[in-house]
Amino acid sequence: MRVKGISSEDLLQEHLKNPQFRAEWERTTLARAVAIAVIRYRAERKLSQAGLAKLVGMSQSNIARLEIGEHNPSVYMLQRLAKGLGLHFILSVAPGGTGDLSLPPGVEVLSDVTSPDGSRVLAAVG
């Protein structure tokens, strides 16, 4: 007997119907985007967490916490990452009904979440 699987996108859409899950998902938008950027940077350069930590002047445990993506990093933390890794972190937070954000060449959108009230959080890196 074949069992039909569910895609990760379908599963996420199902979970987003739960108001508590949706609120937490929206709250951690930036955290997930930074986690993706840090993990991608580290993987592309075949660095360990300790190796990446040395580049940015922080502990391996700080890198591990960033990669989990559960806590939004401070502006200071984004500055440390940008300086140490040579990346640009771009964050746009806007109320509903705003126009498109122009991004510089080579910048990739990692997360773009619109809340039910129409407000938008966009996080990009490049």
N, C-alpha and C positions, 0 to 999 in steps of 0.2 A: 504494500500500500504506500503510495506517495503522499507525503505531507507537504503542503504548500507553505513556503517560507514567507516571511513578511520583510519588506525592505526596511532599512534603518530610517529612511525618510518617512515611510508610512507609520512606523513605530513612534517616531518623534511627533508627528502630527497627532497621533492618538493621545500621547502624553500631554501635549500642549492644550488639550481640552480641559485638563485639570487646572483650576485657577492657581493652586499653590505651586504646582510644578511650573506653570507658565511664568509666574512671578519670579521664581528662582532662576529660571532660564534667562529671562530678560535681565535680571540683576547681574548675572555673571557673564554677560555678553563680552565685555572687555577682557575678562579673565580667560575665557576660552580662546579669544583671538590671540592674546599674548602667548598662551600655552602653545598654540599651533605654530606661531612664529618662532618661538624658542626651540621647540622640538624639531621643526624643519631645518633651522639654522644648524643645530647640533648634528642632525642626521646627515645633512649634505656635506658636512666637513668631517664626518666620522669622529666626532668628539664625545667623550664621556661627559656625564654631568659634572664631574670634578674638573675636567679640562675646560669646559665652558665656564664654570665658576671662576677659575683662575683668570680667564680672559676679562671678565667683568668685575673682578675684585670682590667676590662674595663667596659664601659657603655653598658646598654642594647641596646641603639641605634647603637653602633658599631656591636653588634651581629646581629641585624636586618639587617644592611647593608651587612654584610658578607653572611647572608642567602639568600639575594636577588640574589647574584651571578652576579652582573653587573660590578663590579670593581675588578680588580686583586689585591689581597693583597700583601703588601710589604713583603720582607724577614723578617723584624722585626716583622710584624704581625704573620707570620707563626711561628717564634720562640716563641712568646708569647703563641700562641695556643698550640704548641707542649709541652712547659713547663707546662702550666696550665692543659692540658687534658691528658698528657702522651701519645700523639700520635706522630708517625713519619710521616712527610710529605716528599715525594720524588718527585722531579720534574726533568724530563729529557727533554732537548730541543736539537734536533739534526738535521743536514741537511739530505737530502734524501740519501737513499742507506746505512744507518747505520744498524748494526745488532741489535739483540734483547737485551733488557735490563734485567739483572738478578735482581730479587727482593728478599729481604729476606723473610723467612717464615712468614705468617700472614699478609702480606702486600697485599692490594687489589687495583687493578687498577680502578680508578674512571673515568678517561677520557683518551682517546688515539686518538688524532686527527692528521691526515696527510693532509697537505695542497696540493693543486694542484701542487705546485712546488716540492713536495716530502718531504719537511721538516716535522718534527714530534714533537708534544708536548705530553708527557705522564705524567700524575699526578696520584700518588698513595698515600695511607694512610694506616697505620697499627699501 
